[in-house]
Amino acid sequence: MAVLIFFTAHWYLSLFSQTFFYHRYASHAAFTMSKSAEHFFYIFSYIVQGASYMSPHAYAIMHRMHHAYTDTEKDPHSPKFSKNVFAMMKRTNNIYMGIYDGTLQVEEKFKKNVPSWPAFDKWALTWTSSIGWSLLYGGYYVIFATAWWMYLLIPIHILMGPVHGTIINWFAHKYGYTNFKMNNTSKNLFPLDIFMLGESYHNNHHKYPARINFGGVRWHEIDPVYPVILLLDLMHVIQVKETSRRRVDLEF
């Protein structure tokens, strides 16, 4: 039971940091926050993502490229240009690392108002940090695992962020239903998305990228992160942009 609780907590906390901070804030600027709040969510993301921590700066630029170049050869993660899911993960990682270390040329428009904390990323993205988190996961399982198959979950812990991204960027461009006709293959993967905290309403998101509610087009499309965003806005932790509350077409 302790292992399943730990895995579930890691799954959803890591996923929340990705959808709230990396995706809706850093990539699409659906809301604003103070620099101190931004640094808090940097640290929060590092803690909950652990070994798979990604630079929010590089992630946001890459995700903007995905929207601009969806399903073309310039798309950082399109199933159309990878023979399998692992090949897509490798290609995505290569592009992400190219953005992070500056070896990949990126159009200036993708860099506009992207959060940046280079000193923190430099420390958080070391091999020492990644190995330390991996050993922590392994140690927890040594203490609490009660069956051999539980150890198979450890690689998911280590690759939690990429696993979440791959589920959406591979499967939500292959399977599901559509609410909007688009010039890309984006689909809504799950009718009720509790599993991916609203991220699987991918067709909705490609239609209205900066909208804070990824669901809400059909009655059953409940986005669990949407009320959290409204609450944080009410508490003045963040400030939601008025345009992000509506279904409007924005650049990112």
RAJO-V107749 format. One line per field, one symbol per residue. ss: DSSP state (H for helix, E for strand, L for the rest). phi: phi as a letter, one per 40 degrees, with the letter a starting at -180 (. if undefined). psi: psi as a letter, one per 20 degrees, with the letter a starting at -180 (. if undefined). A space follows every 10 residues. Layout:
ss=???
phi=???
psi=???
//
This chain:
ss=LHHHHHHHHH HHHHHHHHHH HHHHHHHLLL EEELHHHHHH HHHHHHHHHH HHLLLHHHHH HHHHHHHHLL LLLLLLLLHH HLLLHHHHHH HHHHHHHHHH HLLLLLLHHH HLLLLLLHHH HHHHLLHHHH HHHHHHHHHH HHHHLLLHHH HHHHHHHHLH HHHHHHHHHH HLLLLLELLL LLLLLLLELL LLLLLLLLLL EHHHHHHLLL LLLLLLLLLL LLLLLHHHHH HHHHLLLEEE LHHHHLLLLL LL
phi=.ccccccccc dccccccccc cccccccbfc abaccccccd cccdcccccg cbdbcdccdc cccccdccbd gbccccabcc bbcacccccc cccccdcccc cgcbcbcdcc ccfccaadcc cccccccdcc cccccccccc cccbcbaccc cccddcdcbd cdccccdccc ccbbbhbbcb cbcaccbccb cbbccbfgcc cccdcccbdc ccbccgcbdc cccccdcccc cccccgcbbc cdcccbcbcb cb
psi=ghghgggggg ghgghghghg ggfhfggili rrrrhhhghg hggghgghhc hjpqohghgg gghhhghhkp kriiphmphh kphrhhhggg gghggghhgg jjipppqhhi ipkpqpmggg ghghjqhggg hggghggghg hhgipjqhhh iiighgghkg ghgghhggif hjjhqarqhp prkrjprogp honhhjlihi mhgghhgmhj phohbjgqhi npohhghggh ghghikhrop qhhiirnqpr h.
//
